Amino acid sequence: MARQGQLHGREPSHGRERSRRQVGHRRPVTVATVAAVAVALVSVAGCRTGGPASSTRPSGHAGIPSSSPKATTPTSAVPSTSSPASAMGREGVPAFSHLFVVVMENLGATGAMSVPSLAALAGRYARAPAWYAVSHPSLPNYLALAAGSTFGVSSDCTDCYQSAPNLASQLAAAGVSWGAYFEGMPSSCFLGPQSPDGSYAAKHDPFRYFTDVRSTPGLCAQLQPLTALTAALGAGPAVVPRFVWVTPSMCHSGHDCSATVAGAWLTGFVAAVTASPAWGQGGALVVTWDEGEGDDSGVDPASGAVTGSGGGGRVLTLVVAPGIAPGTVVDGVYDHYSLLRTVEDAFGLPLLGEAAAPGTRPMSAFWAGG
């Protein structure tokens, strides 16, 4: 898609350390034990701190690229013993019991695969090697993931509110439980530009930019500190919302701390989610990065072709789901609009903005069995 505006207010990137540790095998653990480990990991210190609204397009009327992507699975891979989702949504996307989405920060795909902990996660689960962010800096990517448009935003503004359909209001209207969890958020429905300690930043919370979320107590109450999710995972699947969004702190996302620190946090969080019945009984977890630094490549939403400019760069995206063999690699071109389309397909929601574009590919190939 054409890049909108110029970069404004972007902080310089920090150098990424490269860990030499490999992730080893773990002993079997309980949900409560893993959740406790996750709490410890997310508490690690050492960090510092619009345009026109998109329209809601009817589902089922947008084409997808004609060439179907294929999943490549290592012959030695052993499938997960947990239960994959049995019900199906649209376009070959499962109707997940629970769908978790985690958004990390500021790391291109090549850089991510050079971090041992992140490469280990990619080898243990599935990945899309040709996934692209849609813009720079952070905020327009978050808005795209939540509503199918950047709304012309080209900075990390904190008061560029949007009166537009969005995933939060869609889920609520359809009766699908949801929650957005932010590490470092001081309290539920916190709408300030950042937390007092700087670990939470508004630019990484897309839902607080939508006027209906801000003005509706029932919607705003779903914006919660990450500690609330940790407790829910240990309490059982009925307590966990069906759709879960997670933004780590400014440190653990990799924005203010090294990719090694971010990889350690992510490894612990993935372990906590995959130990939970909410994930094991028909759930899935998708991890992506908001943008790749020093890279403007992207995807044309009309054709699905990769462009050399106007995008947010190629980023690593992981799919962690029961029934998908370890080490699976799915070819085909995807971007952040693909993730929104997949969420909406899973829960039977209308496609928003560029999620409905003919070049936007749903992630159904991950569950196509090759």
C-alpha positions in Angstrom: 0.0 0.0 0.0 1.2 3.5 -0.6 3.0 5.0 2.4 1.0 7.7 4.0 2.9 10.8 5.3 6.3 11.0 6.7 7.8 9.6 9.9 7.4 11.8 12.9 8.5 11.4 16.5 10.4 8.1 16.0 12.9 7.2 18.7 16.3 5.9 17.6 16.6 2.1 17.9 18.8 0.5 20.4 21.4 -2.1 19.6 20.3 -5.6 20.0 22.4 -8.1 21.9 22.6 -11.6 20.6 22.2 -14.4 23.1 24.1 -17.6 22.6 21.9 -19.8 24.7 19.7 -22.4 23.1 16.3 -23.1 24.5 16.3 -26.7 25.9 13.5 -29.1 26.7 11.4 -28.6 29.8 10.0 -30.9 32.3 6.2 -31.2 32.3 4.7 -28.4 34.3 1.3 -27.3 35.6 -0.6 -24.3 34.4 -0.2 -22.6 37.8 3.6 -23.2 37.8 4.0 -21.9 34.2 1.8 -18.9 35.0 4.0 -18.1 38.0 7.1 -18.3 35.8 5.5 -15.9 33.3 4.8 -13.4 36.1 8.4 -13.5 37.1 9.5 -13.0 33.5 7.2 -10.1 32.8 8.5 -8.4 36.0 12.1 -8.3 34.9 13.6 -4.8 35.5 16.2 -3.0 33.5 14.0 -1.1 31.0 13.6 2.6 30.4 10.9 3.7 29.9 -6.1 11.0 11.6 -7.6 10.4 8.4 -10.9 9.0 7.0 -12.5 6.0 8.8 -12.5 2.7 7.1 -15.8 1.2 6.0 -17.0 -2.2 7.0 -17.1 -4.5 3.9 -19.4 -7.5 3.8 -17.7 -10.8 4.3 -17.3 -13.3 1.6 -17.1 -10.8 -1.3 -13.3 -10.2 -1.4 -11.1 -12.3 -3.5 -7.8 -13.7 -2.3 -4.6 -14.2 -4.3 -5.0 -17.1 -6.8 -1.9 -19.0 -5.8 -2.4 -21.0 -2.6 0.5 -21.0 -0.2 1.9 -24.3 0.9 3.1 -25.5 4.3 6.5 -27.1 4.5 6.8 -29.5 7.4 10.1 -31.2 8.5 9.8 -35.0 8.0 11.0 -35.6 11.6 8.4 -33.3 13.2 6.1 -34.7 15.8 2.6 -33.1 15.9 1.2 -31.7 19.1 -0.9 -33.9 21.3 -3.2 -31.1 22.2 -6.6 -30.8 20.4 -6.8 -28.5 17.3 -10.0 -26.5 16.7 -12.6 -28.8 15.2 -15.2 -26.2 14.1 -14.4 -24.1 11.1 -14.9 -20.4 10.5 -14.7 -18.8 7.0 -12.1 -19.4 4.3 -10.6 -22.5 6.0 -9.8 -20.6 9.2 -10.8 -22.6 12.4 -13.3 -21.2 14.8 -10.9 -21.1 17.6 -12.0 -21.7 21.2 -9.5 -19.0 22.1 -7.2 -16.9 19.9 -4.2 -15.0 21.4 -2.3 -12.3 19.5 1.0 -10.9 20.8 2.6 -7.9 19.1 6.4 -7.3 19.7 8.5 -4.3 18.6 11.0 -3.1 16.1 12.7 -6.1 14.7 13.0 -7.4 11.1 12.6 -11.0 10.2 16.3 -11.6 9.6 17.3 -10.0 12.9 14.7 -12.0 14.7 15.9 -15.3 13.3 19.5 -14.4 14.5 18.3 -14.4 18.1 18.7 -17.9 19.5 15.6 -17.8 21.6 13.4 -16.5 18.8 14.9 -19.0 16.3 14.1 -21.7 18.8 10.5 -20.7 18.9 10.3 -20.6 15.1 11.7 -24.1 15.0 9.3 -25.4 17.7 6.2 -23.9 16.1 5.2 -22.5 12.6 6.2 -19.4 10.9 5.5 -17.2 7.8 8.8 -16.0 6.3 7.1 -13.5 4.0 5.1 -11.4 6.4 5.1 -7.6 6.2 4.3 -4.7 8.4 2.2 -2.0 6.7 3.8 1.3 7.7 6.2 3.2 10.0 6.3 4.1 12.9 4.5 1.9 15.4 1.0 3.3 15.8 -0.2 3.0 12.2 0.6 -0.8 12.3 -1.4 -1.2 15.5 -4.3 0.6 14.0 -4.1 -1.6 10.9 -4.2 -4.7 13.0 -7.2 -3.5 15.0 -9.3 -1.8 12.2 -7.9 -2.5 8.8 -6.6 1.0 8.1 -3.8 3.3 9.2 -6.3 6.2 8.9 -3.6 8.4 7.4 -1.7 8.4 10.7 2.1 8.7 10.2 3.3 9.4 13.7 3.0 8.0 17.2 0.4 10.6 18.1 -1.5 10.1 21.4 -4.7 12.2 20.6 -5.4 11.1 17.0 -8.7 9.4 17.9 -10.8 7.6 15.3 -14.5 7.3 15.0 -14.5 4.1 13.0 -15.5 0.4 13.2 -12.9 -1.7 14.9 -12.2 -5.2 16.2 -13.2 -4.4 19.8 -16.7 -3.1 18.9 -17.1 -5.9 16.3 -16.4 -8.6 18.9 -18.6 -7.1 21.5 -21.5 -6.7 19.0 -21.2 -10.4 18.0 -21.2 -11.5 21.6 -17.6 -12.8 21.4 -15.7 -12.3 24.7 -12.4 -10.3 24.3 -9.7 -8.7 26.3 -6.7 -6.5 25.6 -3.9 -6.9 28.1 -0.9 -4.5 28.5 2.1 -5.1 30.6 2.8 -2.0 32.7 -0.8 -0.5 32.4 -1.5 1.0 35.8 -5.2 0.1 35.8 -8.1 -1.0 33.7 -9.3 1.5 31.1 -6.2 3.6 31.5 -6.3 6.2 28.7 -3.2 8.2 29.5 -0.3 8.6 27.0 2.0 6.5 29.2 2.3 4.9 32.6 4.1 6.8 35.3 7.1 4.4 35.0 7.1 4.6 31.2 6.6 0.8 30.8 3.2 1.2 29.1 2.9 3.5 26.0 -0.4 4.5 24.4 1.1 4.1 20.9 1.1 0.3 21.5 -2.6 0.2 22.5 -4.7 0.6 19.4 -8.0 0.2 21.1 -7.8 3.4 23.2 -7.7 5.4 20.0 -11.3 4.5 19.0 -13.9 6.8 20.3 -16.5 4.1 20.9 -14.0 2.2 23.1 -13.1 5.4 25.0 -16.7 6.4 25.6 -18.3 3.0 26.4 -17.5 1.7 29.9 -18.1 -1.9 28.9 -15.6 -1.7 26.1 -13.0 0.3 27.9 -13.1 -2.1 30.9 -11.6 -4.8 28.6 -8.3 -2.8 28.4 -6.5 -4.4 31.4 -3.1 -4.9 32.9 -1.3 -8.1 31.8 -1.5 -9.5 35.3 -5.2 -10.0 34.8 -4.5 -12.5 32.0 -1.9 -14.4 34.0 -4.5 -15.0 36.7 -7.2 -16.0 34.1 -4.9 -18.6 32.4 -4.5 -20.4 35.7 -8.3 -20.3 36.4 -9.5 -22.2 33.4 -10.7 -21.7 29.8 -14.1 -20.3 30.8 -12.4 -17.4 32.5 -10.1 -16.5 29.5 -11.8 -14.4 26.8 -12.1 -16.0 23.3 -10.0 -13.2 21.8 -6.9 -12.0 23.7 -4.6 -9.2 22.6 -1.3 -8.8 24.4 1.2 -6.0 24.3 4.4 -6.5 26.4 6.1 -3.6 28.2 8.4 -1.2 26.4 11.3 -3.4 27.6 9.9 -6.9 27.0 8.5 -6.0 23.6 12.0 -5.2 22.4 11.4 -1.5 22.0 13.6 -0.3 24.8 15.6 -3.4 25.6 17.5 -5.9 23.5 16.0 -8.6 21.4 17.6 -11.1 23.7 15.6 -9.7 26.6 12.5 -9.7 24.5 13.1 -13.3 23.4 13.4 -14.5 26.9 10.1 -12.8 27.9 8.4 -14.2 24.8 9.7 -17.7 25.5 8.2 -17.6 29.0 4.9 -16.2 27.8 4.5 -18.8 25.1 5.1 -21.5 27.7 2.4 -20.1 29.9 -0.2 -19.9 27.1 0.6 -23.4 25.7 0.3 -24.9 29.2 -3.2 -23.6 29.5 -6.4 -25.5 28.6 -7.6 -22.3 26.8 -4.9 -22.9 24.2 -4.8 -26.7 24.4 -8.5 -27.2 23.7 -8.8 -25.7 20.2 -6.9 -22.5 20.7 -4.1 -20.7 18.8 -1.4 -18.1 19.5 -0.1 -15.7 16.8 3.0 -13.6 17.5 4.1 -10.8 15.2 6.3 -7.7 15.2 4.9 -4.2 14.5 7.6 -3.2 12.1 11.1 -4.0 10.8 13.6 -1.2 11.2 15.5 0.0 8.1 13.1 -1.7 5.7 10.2 -0.1 3.9 9.0 -3.1 1.9 5.3 -4.0 2.1 2.4 -5.6 0.3 0.0 -4.0 -2.2 -3.4 -4.8 -0.8 -5.0 -4.7 -4.2 -2.7 -7.3 -5.9 -1.0 -9.0 -3.0 2.4 -8.3 -4.6 5.4 -7.3 -2.5 6.5 -3.7 -2.9 9.9 -2.2 -2.2 8.6 0.9 -0.5 5.6 2.2 1.3 5.4 -0.6 3.9 6.8 -1.4 7.3 9.3 -4.0 6.4 9.4 -7.8 6.6 8.9 -9.2 10.1 8.8 -12.6 11.7 5.3 -14.0 12.5 4.9 -17.2 14.5 1.8 -19.4 14.7 1.6 -21.6 17.8 -1.4 -24.0 17.6 -2.3 -27.6 18.4 -2.1 -29.9 15.4 0.5 -27.9 13.5 3.8 -29.8 13.2 6.9 -28.2 14.7 9.1 -26.3 12.2 6.3 -25.8 9.7 7.0 -23.0 7.2 4.1 -21.5 5.2 5.1 -19.7 2.1 2.9 -17.0 0.5 2.8 -13.3 1.1 1.0 -12.0 4.2 0.8 -8.7 6.1 -0.8 -7.3 9.2 -4.2 -7.0 7.4 -4.0 -10.8 6.9 -4.0 -11.3 10.7 -7.1 -9.0 11.1 -8.8 -11.0 8.3 -8.0 -14.2 10.0 -9.4 -13.1 13.3 -12.6 -11.9 11.6 -12.9 -15.1 9.7 -12.5 -17.2 12.9 -15.3 -15.3 14.7 -17.6 -14.7 11.7 -17.2 -10.9 11.7 -17.4 -8.6 8.7 -14.1 -7.7 7.1 -12.8 -4.2 8.0 -10.9 -2.0 5.6 -7.9 -3.6 3.9 -8.7 -6.9 5.5 -11.3 -7.2 2.7 -8.9 -6.2 -0.1 -8.4 -8.8 -2.9 -4.6 -9.0 -2.2 -5.0 -9.7 1.5 -4.5 -13.4 2.2 -6.1 -15.2 5.2 -3.9 -17.5 7.2 -5.9 -20.7 6.4 -2.8 -22.4 4.9 -1.4 -23.0 8.5 -4.4 -25.3 9.1 -4.6 -26.9 5.7 -2.4 -29.9 6.6 0.0 -29.1 3.8 
